[in-house]
Amino acid sequence: MKTLFDTNVILDVLLDREPFSDDASFLLSKVENSEIIGYICATTVTTIHYLATKALGAQAASGYVRSLLSLFVIAPVNPVVLENAVASKFEDFEDAVLHEAARHAGAKYIVTRNLSDFKESKLPVFEPGEFINSIESLKIDGEQGA
């Protein structure tokens, strides 16, 4: 199950944001156990480092980014992704970039807490809890983990 995780889901785990961190942590454990092929956008990495540095300090932020790099496939941002994001009907450019990076990297799903930001998505979009509840049916439909 090639799944791109929005920045907010990763931050829920990093910053232990209740009540969201439990579902996000569960999904990241599925990535860690190779039950889900997890993707994050290249822009997510820079955002996470910036916010983690402010919250936890530079050393902790760098360690967290290293962990993310070992755990996730990075969906690159290149000129094609940016051109498609500009041409999209997304209201928020950052979300458009994340969506286009997911599509171009081959992700099949996006997990976010902001469904309304992805109403123009060409990929199925789930909130974390909804994705957890859908995992088994997605496997039945032929999408497997790693």
TIKOL-902229 format. One record per atom (N, C-alpha, C): residue number from 0; residue in one letter; y, z, x. Coordinates in steps of 0.02 Angstrom, whole numbers, plus 50000, padded with zeros to 5 digits. Layout:
<nodes>
<node resi="NUM" resn="A" Y="Y" Z="Z" X="X"/>
...
</nodes>
This chain:
<nodes>
<node resi="0" resn="M" Y="49941" Z="50000" X="50042"/>
<node resi="0" resn="M" Y="50000" Z="50000" X="50000"/>
<node resi="0" resn="M" Y="50062" Z="50000" X="50044"/>
<node resi="1" resn="K" Y="50089" Z="49943" X="50056"/>
<node resi="1" resn="K" Y="50149" Z="49936" X="50097"/>
<node resi="1" resn="K" Y="50209" Z="49958" X="50056"/>
<node resi="2" resn="T" Y="50238" Z="50015" X="50075"/>
<node resi="2" resn="T" Y="50290" Z="50047" X="50034"/>
<node resi="2" resn="T" Y="50350" Z="50066" X="50077"/>
<node resi="3" resn="L" Y="50409" Z="50043" X="50056"/>
<node resi="3" resn="L" Y="50469" Z="50062" X="50091"/>
<node resi="3" resn="L" Y="50500" Z="50123" X="50057"/>
<node resi="4" resn="F" Y="50517" Z="50172" X="50098"/>
<node resi="4" resn="F" Y="50547" Z="50234" X="50074"/>
<node resi="4" resn="F" Y="50622" Z="50232" X="50085"/>
<node resi="5" resn="D" Y="50659" Z="50245" X="50031"/>
<node resi="5" resn="D" Y="50732" Z="50248" X="50036"/>
<node resi="5" resn="D" Y="50752" Z="50308" X="50078"/>
<node resi="6" resn="T" Y="50811" Z="50304" X="50106"/>
<node resi="6" resn="T" Y="50837" Z="50357" X="50150"/>
<node resi="6" resn="T" Y="50836" Z="50424" X="50115"/>
<node resi="7" resn="N" Y="50852" Z="50426" X="50050"/>
<node resi="7" resn="N" Y="50856" Z="50491" X="50016"/>
<node resi="7" resn="N" Y="50789" Z="50527" X="50013"/>
<node resi="8" resn="V" Y="50734" Z="50490" X="50011"/>
<node resi="8" resn="V" Y="50668" Z="50521" X="50010"/>
<node resi="8" resn="V" Y="50652" Z="50553" X="50077"/>
<node resi="9" resn="I" Y="50669" Z="50519" X="50131"/>
<node resi="9" resn="I" Y="50658" Z="50546" X="50198"/>
<node resi="9" resn="I" Y="50702" Z="50609" X="50208"/>
<node resi="10" resn="L" Y="50764" Z="50605" X="50185"/>
<node resi="10" resn="L" Y="50809" Z="50663" X="50191"/>
<node resi="10" resn="L" Y="50785" Z="50722" X="50150"/>
<node resi="11" resn="D" Y="50752" Z="50709" X="50094"/>
<node resi="11" resn="D" Y="50725" Z="50765" X="50054"/>
<node resi="11" resn="D" Y="50677" Z="50807" X="50096"/>
<node resi="12" resn="V" Y="50637" Z="50774" X="50137"/>
<node resi="12" resn="V" Y="50590" Z="50810" X="50180"/>
<node resi="12" resn="V" Y="50627" Z="50843" X="50238"/>
<node resi="13" resn="L" Y="50667" Z="50805" X="50272"/>
<node resi="13" resn="L" Y="50703" Z="50830" X="50331"/>
<node resi="13" resn="L" Y="50745" Z="50892" X="50315"/>
<node resi="14" resn="L" Y="50781" Z="50888" X="50260"/>
<node resi="14" resn="L" Y="50828" Z="50942" X="50242"/>
<node resi="14" resn="L" Y="50798" Z="50991" X="50191"/>
<node resi="15" resn="D" Y="50733" Z="50982" X="50175"/>
<node resi="15" resn="D" Y="50697" Z="51025" X="50128"/>
<node resi="15" resn="D" Y="50737" Z="51034" X="50064"/>
<node resi="16" resn="R" Y="50757" Z="50977" X="50034"/>
<node resi="16" resn="R" Y="50798" Z="50979" X="49974"/>
<node resi="16" resn="R" Y="50754" Z="50989" X="49913"/>
<node resi="17" resn="E" Y="50759" Z="51049" X="49884"/>
<node resi="17" resn="E" Y="50722" Z="51065" X="49824"/>
<node resi="17" resn="E" Y="50761" Z="51039" X="49764"/>
<node resi="18" resn="P" Y="50727" Z="51017" X="49713"/>
<node resi="18" resn="P" Y="50655" Z="51018" X="49701"/>
<node resi="18" resn="P" Y="50620" Z="50954" X="49725"/>
<node resi="19" resn="F" Y="50655" Z="50913" X="49764"/>
<node resi="19" resn="F" Y="50630" Z="50847" X="49781"/>
<node resi="19" resn="F" Y="50582" Z="50845" X="49841"/>
<node resi="20" resn="S" Y="50585" Z="50896" X="49883"/>
<node resi="20" resn="S" Y="50548" Z="50894" X="49946"/>
<node resi="20" resn="S" Y="50472" Z="50895" X="49937"/>
<node resi="21" resn="D" Y="50447" Z="50926" X="49884"/>
<node resi="21" resn="D" Y="50374" Z="50929" X="49875"/>
<node resi="21" resn="D" Y="50343" Z="50860" X="49865"/>
<node resi="22" resn="D" Y="50371" Z="50820" X="49819"/>
<node resi="22" resn="D" Y="50345" Z="50753" X="49808"/>
<node resi="22" resn="D" Y="50354" Z="50710" X="49870"/>
<node resi="23" resn="A" Y="50413" Z="50715" X="49902"/>
<node resi="23" resn="A" Y="50426" Z="50674" X="49961"/>
<node resi="23" resn="A" Y="50379" Z="50693" X="50018"/>
<node resi="24" resn="S" Y="50367" Z="50758" X="50027"/>
<node resi="24" resn="S" Y="50320" Z="50780" X="50080"/>
<node resi="24" resn="S" Y="50249" Z="50756" X="50066"/>
<node resi="25" resn="F" Y="50229" Z="50758" X="50003"/>
<node resi="25" resn="F" Y="50163" Z="50734" X="49984"/>
<node resi="25" resn="F" Y="50155" Z="50660" X="50002"/>
<node resi="26" resn="L" Y="50206" Z="50620" X="49986"/>
<node resi="26" resn="L" Y="50202" Z="50548" X="50002"/>
<node resi="26" resn="L" Y="50202" Z="50536" X="50077"/>
<node resi="27" resn="L" Y="50242" Z="50574" X="50114"/>
<node resi="27" resn="L" Y="50242" Z="50565" X="50187"/>
<node resi="27" resn="L" Y="50176" Z="50585" X="50217"/>
<node resi="28" resn="S" Y="50142" Z="50634" X="50187"/>
<node resi="28" resn="S" Y="50075" Z="50652" X="50211"/>
<node resi="28" resn="S" Y="50026" Z="50595" X="50199"/>
<node resi="29" resn="K" Y="50036" Z="50557" X="50145"/>
<node resi="29" resn="K" Y="49994" Z="50498" X="50132"/>
<node resi="29" resn="K" Y="50006" Z="50445" X="50186"/>
<node resi="30" resn="V" Y="50068" Z="50439" X="50208"/>
<node resi="30" resn="V" Y="50084" Z="50392" X="50263"/>
<node resi="30" resn="V" Y="50051" Z="50416" X="50327"/>
<node resi="31" resn="E" Y="50058" Z="50480" X="50341"/>
<node resi="31" resn="E" Y="50028" Z="50509" X="50401"/>
<node resi="31" resn="E" Y="49953" Z="50500" X="50403"/>
<node resi="32" resn="N" Y="49921" Z="50503" X="50345"/>
<node resi="32" resn="N" Y="49848" Z="50496" X="50341"/>
<node resi="32" resn="N" Y="49826" Z="50423" X="50331"/>
<node resi="33" resn="S" Y="49873" Z="50377" X="50338"/>
<node resi="33" resn="S" Y="49859" Z="50305" X="50332"/>
<node resi="33" resn="S" Y="49834" Z="50284" X="50263"/>
<node resi="34" resn="E" Y="49850" Z="50323" X="50212"/>
<node resi="34" resn="E" Y="49834" Z="50304" X="50144"/>
<node resi="34" resn="E" Y="49888" Z="50259" X="50114"/>
<node resi="35" resn="I" Y="49947" Z="50263" X="50143"/>
<node resi="35" resn="I" Y="50004" Z="50219" X="50125"/>
<node resi="35" resn="I" Y="50031" Z="50193" X="50191"/>
<node resi="36" resn="I" Y="50046" Z="50127" X="50193"/>
<node resi="36" resn="I" Y="50080" Z="50099" X="50251"/>
<node resi="36" resn="I" Y="50154" Z="50108" X="50237"/>
<node resi="37" resn="G" Y="50185" Z="50155" X="50271"/>
<node resi="37" resn="G" Y="50254" Z="50172" X="50258"/>
<node resi="37" resn="G" Y="50303" Z="50131" X="50300"/>
<node resi="38" resn="Y" Y="50355" Z="50108" X="50266"/>
<node resi="38" resn="Y" Y="50410" Z="50072" X="50297"/>
<node resi="38" resn="Y" Y="50474" Z="50110" X="50286"/>
<node resi="39" resn="I" Y="50519" Z="50106" X="50334"/>
<node resi="39" resn="I" Y="50588" Z="50127" X="50324"/>
<node resi="39" resn="I" Y="50632" Z="50072" X="50353"/>
<node resi="40" resn="C" Y="50690" Z="50065" X="50325"/>
<node resi="40" resn="C" Y="50738" Z="50015" X="50347"/>
<node resi="40" resn="C" Y="50769" Z="50037" X="50413"/>
<node resi="41" resn="A" Y="50785" Z="49990" X="50456"/>
<node resi="41" resn="A" Y="50818" Z="50006" X="50519"/>
<node resi="41" resn="A" Y="50882" Z="50047" X="50507"/>
<node resi="42" resn="T" Y="50918" Z="50032" X="50453"/>
<node resi="42" resn="T" Y="50979" Z="50070" X="50439"/>
<node resi="42" resn="T" Y="50963" Z="50143" X="50421"/>
<node resi="43" resn="T" Y="50904" Z="50155" X="50394"/>
<node resi="43" resn="T" Y="50884" Z="50224" X="50378"/>
<node resi="43" resn="T" Y="50880" Z="50265" X="50442"/>
<node resi="44" resn="V" Y="50856" Z="50236" X="50495"/>
<node resi="44" resn="V" Y="50848" Z="50273" X="50558"/>
<node resi="44" resn="V" Y="50916" Z="50296" X="50584"/>
<node resi="45" resn="T" Y="50966" Z="50253" X="50582"/>
<node resi="45" resn="T" Y="51032" Z="50273" X="50606"/>
<node resi="45" resn="T" Y="51064" Z="50325" X="50561"/>
<node resi="46" resn="T" Y="51056" Z="50317" X="50496"/>
<node resi="46" resn="T" Y="51083" Z="50366" X="50449"/>
<node resi="46" resn="T" Y="51050" Z="50434" X="50458"/>
<node resi="47" resn="I" Y="50984" Z="50434" X="50464"/>
<node resi="47" resn="I" Y="50947" Z="50496" X="50474"/>
<node resi="47" resn="I" Y="50970" Z="50531" X="50538"/>
<node resi="48" resn="H" Y="50976" Z="50493" X="50592"/>
<node resi="48" resn="H" Y="50998" Z="50524" X="50655"/>
<node resi="48" resn="H" Y="51067" Z="50555" X="50648"/>
<node resi="49" resn="Y" Y="51112" Z="50519" X="50617"/>
<node resi="49" resn="Y" Y="51180" Z="50544" X="50608"/>
<node resi="49" resn="Y" Y="51181" Z="50608" X="50567"/>
<node resi="50" resn="L" Y="51147" Z="50608" X="50509"/>
<node resi="50" resn="L" Y="51147" Z="50667" X="50465"/>
<node resi="50" resn="L" Y="51107" Z="50724" X="50495"/>
<node resi="51" resn="A" Y="51053" Z="50709" X="50528"/>
<node resi="51" resn="A" Y="51012" Z="50762" X="50560"/>
<node resi="51" resn="A" Y="51051" Z="50794" X="50617"/>
<node resi="52" resn="T" Y="51089" Z="50755" X="50654"/>
<node resi="52" resn="T" Y="51129" Z="50783" X="50708"/>
<node resi="52" resn="T" Y="51179" Z="50833" X="50680"/>
<node resi="53" resn="K" Y="51212" Z="50815" X="50626"/>
<node resi="53" resn="K" Y="51260" Z="50860" X="50594"/>
<node resi="53" resn="K" Y="51227" Z="50924" X="50568"/>
<node resi="54" resn="A" Y="51167" Z="50916" X="50539"/>
<node resi="54" resn="A" Y="51134" Z="50973" X="50508"/>
<node resi="54" resn="A" Y="51094" Z="51016" X="50557"/>
<node resi="55" resn="L" Y="51062" Z="50983" X="50607"/>
<node resi="55" resn="L" Y="51014" Z="51017" X="50649"/>
<node resi="55" resn="L" Y="51028" Z="51015" X="50724"/>
<node resi="56" resn="G" Y="51077" Z="50973" X="50744"/>
<node resi="56" resn="G" Y="51092" Z="50965" X="50815"/>
<node resi="56" resn="G" Y="51059" Z="50902" X="50842"/>
<node resi="57" resn="A" Y="51087" Z="50878" X="50898"/>
<node resi="57" resn="A" Y="51066" Z="50813" X="50927"/>
<node resi="57" resn="A" Y="50994" Z="50814" X="50951"/>
<node resi="58" resn="Q" Y="50972" Z="50867" X="50982"/>
<node resi="58" resn="Q" Y="50904" Z="50869" X="51008"/>
<node resi="58" resn="Q" Y="50853" Z="50866" X="50951"/>
<node resi="59" resn="A" Y="50864" Z="50906" X="50899"/>
<node resi="59" resn="A" Y="50818" Z="50905" X="50841"/>
<node resi="59" resn="A" Y="50819" Z="50837" X="50806"/>
<node resi="60" resn="A" Y="50879" Z="50807" X="50802"/>
<node resi="60" resn="A" Y="50885" Z="50742" X="50770"/>
<node resi="60" resn="A" Y="50846" Z="50689" X="50808"/>
<node resi="61" resn="S" Y="50851" Z="50690" X="50874"/>
<node resi="61" resn="S" Y="50814" Z="50641" X="50914"/>
<node resi="61" resn="S" Y="50738" Z="50651" X="50906"/>
<node resi="62" resn="G" Y="50716" Z="50713" X="50904"/>
<node resi="62" resn="G" Y="50645" Z="50727" X="50894"/>
<node resi="62" resn="G" Y="50622" Z="50702" X="50826"/>
<node resi="63" resn="Y" Y="50663" Z="50711" X="50775"/>
<node resi="63" resn="Y" Y="50645" Z="50689" X="50708"/>
<node resi="63" resn="Y" Y="50641" Z="50613" X="50706"/>
<node resi="64" resn="V" Y="50688" Z="50579" X="50738"/>
<node resi="64" resn="V" Y="50687" Z="50506" X="50739"/>
<node resi="64" resn="V" Y="50625" Z="50481" X="50776"/>
<node resi="65" resn="R" Y="50607" Z="50513" X="50831"/>
<node resi="65" resn="R" Y="50545" Z="50494" X="50866"/>
<node resi="65" resn="R" Y="50484" Z="50500" X="50820"/>
<node resi="66" resn="S" Y="50482" Z="50553" X="50782"/>
<node resi="66" resn="S" Y="50427" Z="50562" X="50734"/>
<node resi="66" resn="S" Y="50426" Z="50506" X="50683"/>
<node resi="67" resn="L" Y="50484" Z="50489" X="50657"/>
<node resi="67" resn="L" Y="50488" Z="50434" X="50608"/>
<node resi="67" resn="L" Y="50464" Z="50368" X="50638"/>
<node resi="68" resn="L" Y="50484" Z="50356" X="50700"/>
<node resi="68" resn="L" Y="50466" Z="50294" X="50734"/>
<node resi="68" resn="L" Y="50391" Z="50289" X="50745"/>
<node resi="69" resn="S" Y="50358" Z="50345" X="50755"/>
<node resi="69" resn="S" Y="50285" Z="50344" X="50765"/>
<node resi="69" resn="S" Y="50248" Z="50340" X="50699"/>
<node resi="70" resn="L" Y="50280" Z="50358" X="50645"/>
<node resi="70" resn="L" Y="50247" Z="50362" X="50580"/>
<node resi="70" resn="L" Y="50257" Z="50300" X="50537"/>
<node resi="71" resn="F" Y="50316" Z="50270" X="50541"/>
<node resi="71" resn="F" Y="50335" Z="50215" X="50496"/>
<node resi="71" resn="F" Y="50342" Z="50149" X="50532"/>
<node resi="72" resn="V" Y="50330" Z="50096" X="50495"/>
<node resi="72" resn="V" Y="50348" Z="50029" X="50516"/>
<node resi="72" resn="V" Y="50422" Z="50022" X="50502"/>
<node resi="73" resn="I" Y="50460" Z="49995" X="50550"/>
<node resi="73" resn="I" Y="50531" Z="49987" X="50540"/>
<node resi="73" resn="I" Y="50544" Z="49917" X="50512"/>
<node resi="74" resn="A" Y="50574" Z="49914" X="50453"/>
<node resi="74" resn="A" Y="50593" Z="49850" X="50422"/>
<node resi="74" resn="A" Y="50659" Z="49828" X="50454"/>
<node resi="75" resn="P" Y="50658" Z="49774" X="50492"/>
<node resi="75" resn="P" Y="50718" Z="49754" X="50529"/>
<node resi="75" resn="P" Y="50773" Z="49728" X="50484"/>
<node resi="76" resn="V" Y="50833" Z="49734" X="50510"/>
<node resi="76" resn="V" Y="50892" Z="49705" X="50478"/>
<node resi="76" resn="V" Y="50915" Z="49649" X="50524"/>
<node resi="77" resn="N" Y="50913" Z="49588" X="50499"/>
<node resi="77" resn="N" Y="50932" Z="49529" X="50538"/>
<node resi="77" resn="N" Y="50980" Z="49486" X="50496"/>
<node resi="78" resn="P" Y="51004" Z="49431" X="50524"/>
<node resi="78" resn="P" Y="51052" Z="49391" X="50485"/>
<node resi="78" resn="P" Y="51025" Z="49367" X="50417"/>
<node resi="79" resn="V" Y="50961" Z="49350" X="50413"/>
<node resi="79" resn="V" Y="50933" Z="49327" X="50349"/>
<node resi="79" resn="V" Y="50935" Z="49384" X="50298"/>
<node resi="80" resn="V" Y="50916" Z="49444" X="50318"/>
<node resi="80" resn="V" Y="50917" Z="49502" X="50274"/>
<node resi="80" resn="V" Y="50989" Z="49514" X="50250"/>
<node resi="81" resn="L" Y="51037" Z="49511" X="50296"/>
<node resi="81" resn="L" Y="51106" Z="49524" X="50278"/>
<node resi="81" resn="L" Y="51134" Z="49470" X="50232"/>
<node resi="82" resn="E" Y="51118" Z="49407" X="50245"/>
<node resi="82" resn="E" Y="51141" Z="49352" X="50201"/>
<node resi="82" resn="E" Y="51112" Z="49360" X="50131"/>
<node resi="83" resn="N" Y="51048" Z="49376" X="50127"/>
<node resi="83" resn="N" Y="51017" Z="49387" X="50061"/>
<node resi="83" resn="N" Y="51047" Z="49447" X="50025"/>
<node resi="84" resn="A" Y="51064" Z="49499" X="50063"/>
<node resi="84" resn="A" Y="51094" Z="49558" X="50033"/>
<node resi="84" resn="A" Y="51164" Z="49541" X="50005"/>
<node resi="85" resn="V" Y="51202" Z="49503" X="50043"/>
<node resi="85" resn="V" Y="51268" Z="49483" X="50019"/>
<node resi="85" resn="V" Y="51263" Z="49441" X="49956"/>
<node resi="86" resn="A" Y="51213" Z="49397" X="49954"/>
<node resi="86" resn="A" Y="51205" Z="49352" X="49896"/>
<node resi="86" resn="A" Y="51172" Z="49386" X="49836"/>
<node resi="87" resn="S" Y="51146" Z="49446" X="49845"/>
<node resi="87" resn="S" Y="51110" Z="49479" X="49791"/>
<node resi="87" resn="S" Y="51158" Z="49505" X="49737"/>
<node resi="88" resn="K" Y="51129" Z="49527" X="49683"/>
<node resi="88" resn="K" Y="51169" Z="49555" X="49628"/>
<node resi="88" resn="K" Y="51174" Z="49631" X="49630"/>
<node resi="89" resn="F" Y="51152" Z="49660" X="49686"/>
<node resi="89" resn="F" Y="51156" Z="49732" X="49693"/>
<node resi="89" resn="F" Y="51230" Z="49753" X="49695"/>
<node resi="90" resn="E" Y="51245" Z="49809" X="49663"/>
<node resi="90" resn="E" Y="51313" Z="49835" X="49665"/>
<node resi="90" resn="E" Y="51329" Z="49868" X="49731"/>
<node resi="91" resn="D" Y="51278" Z="49899" X="49762"/>
<node resi="91" resn="D" Y="51287" Z="49936" X="49825"/>
<node resi="91" resn="D" Y="51257" Z="49896" X="49882"/>
<node resi="92" resn="F" Y="51297" Z="49879" X="49931"/>
<node resi="92" resn="F" Y="51274" Z="49837" X="49986"/>
<node resi="92" resn="F" Y="51219" Z="49872" X="50027"/>
<node resi="93" resn="E" Y="51225" Z="49936" X="50038"/>
<node resi="93" resn="E" Y="51174" Z="49972" X="50076"/>
<node resi="93" resn="E" Y="51106" Z="49967" X="50043"/>
<node resi="94" resn="D" Y="51104" Z="49974" X="49977"/>
<node resi="94" resn="D" Y="51041" Z="49967" X="49940"/>
<node resi="94" resn="D" Y="51016" Z="49895" X="49942"/>
<node resi="95" resn="A" Y="51062" Z="49848" X="49940"/>
<node resi="95" resn="A" Y="51043" Z="49777" X="49944"/>
<node resi="95" resn="A" Y="51010" Z="49762" X="50012"/>
<node resi="96" resn="V" Y="51038" Z="49790" X="50065"/>
<node resi="96" resn="V" Y="51009" Z="49780" X="50132"/>
<node resi="96" resn="V" Y="50939" Z="49811" X="50135"/>
<node resi="97" resn="L" Y="50932" Z="49871" X="50110"/>
<node resi="97" resn="L" Y="50867" Z="49905" X="50110"/>
<node resi="97" resn="L" Y="50816" Z="49863" X="50071"/>
<node resi="98" resn="H" Y="50836" Z="49839" X="50013"/>
<node resi="98" resn="H" Y="50792" Z="49798" X="49971"/>
<node resi="98" resn="H" Y="50771" Z="49734" X="50007"/>
<node resi="99" resn="E" Y="50818" Z="49699" X="50036"/>
<node resi="99" resn="E" Y="50802" Z="49636" X="50070"/>
<node resi="99" resn="E" Y="50761" Z="49649" X="50133"/>
<node resi="100" resn="A" Y="50774" Z="49703" X="50168"/>
<node resi="100" resn="A" Y="50733" Z="49720" X="50227"/>
<node resi="100" resn="A" Y="50661" Z="49734" X="50205"/>
<node resi="101" resn="A" Y="50653" Z="49768" X="50149"/>
<node resi="101" resn="A" Y="50586" Z="49781" X="50122"/>
<node resi="101" resn="A" Y="50550" Z="49716" X="50106"/>
<node resi="102" resn="R" Y="50583" Z="49672" X="50071"/>
<node resi="102" resn="R" Y="50553" Z="49608" X="50052"/>
<node resi="102" resn="R" Y="50533" Z="49567" X="50113"/>
<node resi="103" resn="H" Y="50577" Z="49563" X="50162"/>
<node resi="103" resn="H" Y="50564" Z="49522" X="50220"/>
<node resi="103" resn="H" Y="50511" Z="49552" X="50266"/>
<node resi="104" resn="A" Y="50503" Z="49618" X="50262"/>
<node resi="104" resn="A" Y="50451" Z="49651" X="50303"/>
<node resi="104" resn="A" Y="50383" Z="49650" X="50269"/>
<node resi="105" resn="G" Y="50381" Z="49629" X="50206"/>
<node resi="105" resn="G" Y="50317" Z="49625" X="50171"/>
<node resi="105" resn="G" Y="50299" Z="49687" X="50131"/>
<node resi="106" resn="A" Y="50346" Z="49732" X="50121"/>
<node resi="106" resn="A" Y="50332" Z="49791" X="50079"/>
<node resi="106" resn="A" Y="50321" Z="49768" X="50008"/>
<node resi="107" resn="K" Y="50278" Z="49803" X="49972"/>
<node resi="107" resn="K" Y="50262" Z="49786" X="49903"/>
<node resi="107" resn="K" Y="50297" Z="49832" X="49853"/>
<node resi="108" resn="Y" Y="50319" Z="49891" X="49876"/>
<node resi="108" resn="Y" Y="50350" Z="49940" X="49832"/>
<node resi="108" resn="Y" Y="50408" Z="49973" X="49869"/>
<node resi="109" resn="I" Y="50454" Z="50001" X="49829"/>
<node resi="109" resn="I" Y="50508" Z="50042" X="49855"/>
<node resi="109" resn="I" Y="50505" Z="50109" X="49819"/>
<node resi="110" resn="V" Y="50511" Z="50164" X="49858"/>
<node resi="110" resn="V" Y="50514" Z="50231" X="49829"/>
<node resi="110" resn="V" Y="50583" Z="50259" X="49843"/>
<node resi="111" resn="T" Y="50617" Z="50279" X="49790"/>
<node resi="111" resn="T" Y="50685" Z="50305" X="49794"/>
<node resi="111" resn="T" Y="50696" Z="50356" X="49739"/>
<node resi="112" resn="R" Y="50746" Z="50398" X="49748"/>
<node resi="112" resn="R" Y="50765" Z="50442" X="49693"/>
<node resi="112" resn="R" Y="50821" Z="50411" X="49651"/>
<node resi="113" resn="N" Y="50845" Z="50353" X="49672"/>
<node resi="113" resn="N" Y="50901" Z="50321" X="49637"/>
<node resi="113" resn="N" Y="50878" Z="50255" X="49605"/>
<node resi="114" resn="L" Y="50838" Z="50260" X="49554"/>
<node resi="114" resn="L" Y="50812" Z="50199" X="49521"/>
<node resi="114" resn="L" Y="50868" Z="50154" X="49497"/>
<node resi="115" resn="S" Y="50922" Z="50183" X="49472"/>
<node resi="115" resn="S" Y="50976" Z="50142" X="49444"/>
<node resi="115" resn="S" Y="51008" Z="50097" X="49497"/>
<node resi="116" resn="D" Y="51005" Z="50117" X="49560"/>
<node resi="116" resn="D" Y="51034" Z="50077" X="49614"/>
<node resi="116" resn="D" Y="50992" Z="50015" X="49628"/>
<node resi="117" resn="F" Y="50931" Z="50013" X="49603"/>
<node resi="117" resn="F" Y="50884" Z="49958" X="49618"/>
<node resi="117" resn="F" Y="50866" Z="49919" X="49556"/>
<node resi="118" resn="K" Y="50909" Z="49919" X="49506"/>
<node resi="118" resn="K" Y="50892" Z="49883" X="49444"/>
<node resi="118" resn="K" Y="50887" Z="49808" X="49455"/>
<node resi="119" resn="E" Y="50914" Z="49781" X="49510"/>
<node resi="119" resn="E" Y="50909" Z="49710" X="49526"/>
<node resi="119" resn="E" Y="50851" Z="49694" X="49572"/>
<node resi="120" resn="S" Y="50810" Z="49743" X="49586"/>
<node resi="120" resn="S" Y="50755" Z="49736" X="49634"/>
<node resi="120" resn="S" Y="50703" Z="49684" X="49611"/>
<node resi="121" resn="K" Y="50680" Z="49646" X="49659"/>
<node resi="121" resn="K" Y="50625" Z="49599" X="49647"/>
<node resi="121" resn="K" Y="50557" Z="49632" X="49661"/>
<node resi="122" resn="L" Y="50559" Z="49693" X="49688"/>
<node resi="122" resn="L" Y="50498" Z="49731" X="49701"/>
<node resi="122" resn="L" Y="50494" Z="49789" X="49651"/>
<node resi="123" resn="P" Y="50434" Z="49812" X="49635"/>
<node resi="123" resn="P" Y="50428" Z="49872" X="49593"/>
<node resi="123" resn="P" Y="50459" Z="49932" X="49628"/>
<node resi="124" resn="V" Y="50497" Z="49971" X="49591"/>
<node resi="124" resn="V" Y="50533" Z="50029" X="49618"/>
<node resi="124" resn="V" Y="50510" Z="50091" X="49581"/>
<node resi="125" resn="F" Y="50495" Z="50144" X="49618"/>
<node resi="125" resn="F" Y="50470" Z="50205" X="49589"/>
<node resi="125" resn="F" Y="50509" Z="50265" X="49614"/>
<node resi="126" resn="E" Y="50516" Z="50317" X="49572"/>
<node resi="126" resn="E" Y="50537" Z="50382" X="49597"/>
<node resi="126" resn="E" Y="50475" Z="50413" X="49630"/>
<node resi="127" resn="P" Y="50485" Z="50461" X="49676"/>
<node resi="127" resn="P" Y="50427" Z="50489" X="49711"/>
<node resi="127" resn="P" Y="50371" Z="50515" X="49666"/>
<node resi="128" resn="G" Y="50389" Z="50555" X="49616"/>
<node resi="128" resn="G" Y="50338" Z="50583" X="49571"/>
<node resi="128" resn="G" Y="50301" Z="50529" X="49532"/>
<node resi="129" resn="E" Y="50338" Z="50479" X="49511"/>
<node resi="129" resn="E" Y="50309" Z="50422" X="49474"/>
<node resi="129" resn="E" Y="50261" Z="50383" X="49519"/>
<node resi="130" resn="F" Y="50280" Z="50376" X="49583"/>
<node resi="130" resn="F" Y="50237" Z="50339" X="49630"/>
<node resi="130" resn="F" Y="50172" Z="50378" X="49642"/>
<node resi="131" resn="I" Y="50178" Z="50443" X="49649"/>
<node resi="131" resn="I" Y="50118" Z="50485" X="49658"/>
<node resi="131" resn="I" Y="50071" Z="50475" X="49599"/>
<node resi="132" resn="N" Y="50098" Z="50475" X="49539"/>
<node resi="132" resn="N" Y="50057" Z="50466" X="49479"/>
<node resi="132" resn="N" Y="50028" Z="50395" X="49473"/>
<node resi="133" resn="S" Y="50058" Z="50347" X="49507"/>
<node resi="133" resn="S" Y="50037" Z="50277" X="49503"/>
<node resi="133" resn="S" Y="49990" Z="50257" X="49559"/>
<node resi="134" resn="I" Y="49983" Z="50297" X="49610"/>
<node resi="134" resn="I" Y="49944" Z="50278" X="49670"/>
<node resi="134" resn="I" Y="49874" Z="50255" X="49652"/>
<node resi="135" resn="E" Y="49840" Z="50293" X="49611"/>
<node resi="135" resn="E" Y="49770" Z="50276" X="49595"/>
<node resi="135" resn="E" Y="49766" Z="50210" X="49557"/>
<node resi="136" resn="S" Y="49811" Z="50199" X="49509"/>
<node resi="136" resn="S" Y="49808" Z="50137" X="49471"/>
<node resi="136" resn="S" Y="49828" Z="50077" X="49515"/>
<node resi="137" resn="L" Y="49873" Z="50088" X="49563"/>
<node resi="137" resn="L" Y="49890" Z="50034" X="49609"/>
<node resi="137" resn="L" Y="49831" Z="50016" X="49653"/>
<node resi="138" resn="K" Y="49791" Z="50065" X="49673"/>
<node resi="138" resn="K" Y="49731" Z="50052" X="49712"/>
<node resi="138" resn="K" Y="49681" Z="50012" X="49672"/>
<node resi="139" resn="I" Y="49675" Z="50029" X="49608"/>
<node resi="139" resn="I" Y="49628" Z="49994" X="49564"/>
<node resi="139" resn="I" Y="49649" Z="49920" X="49558"/>
<node resi="140" resn="D" Y="49714" Z="49907" X="49558"/>
<node resi="140" resn="D" Y="49740" Z="49839" X="49552"/>
<node resi="140" resn="D" Y="49736" Z="49800" X="49617"/>
<node resi="141" resn="G" Y="49704" Z="49830" X="49668"/>
<node resi="141" resn="G" Y="49692" Z="49792" X="49729"/>
<node resi="141" resn="G" Y="49734" Z="49810" X="49788"/>
<node resi="142" resn="E" Y="49784" Z="49852" X="49780"/>
<node resi="142" resn="E" Y="49825" Z="49873" X="49837"/>
<node resi="142" resn="E" Y="49791" Z="49932" X="49870"/>
<node resi="143" resn="Q" Y="49774" Z="49925" X="49932"/>
<node resi="143" resn="Q" Y="49742" Z="49979" X="49969"/>
<node resi="143" resn="Q" Y="49791" Z="50005" X="50022"/>
<node resi="144" resn="G" Y="49773" Z="50059" X="50054"/>
<node resi="144" resn="G" Y="49813" Z="50087" X="50109"/>
<node resi="144" resn="G" Y="49807" Z="50043" X="50170"/>
<node resi="145" resn="A" Y="49803" Z="50074" X="50227"/>
<node resi="145" resn="A" Y="49804" Z="50038" X="50291"/>
<node resi="145" resn="A" Y="49745" Z="49992" X="50299"/>
</nodes>
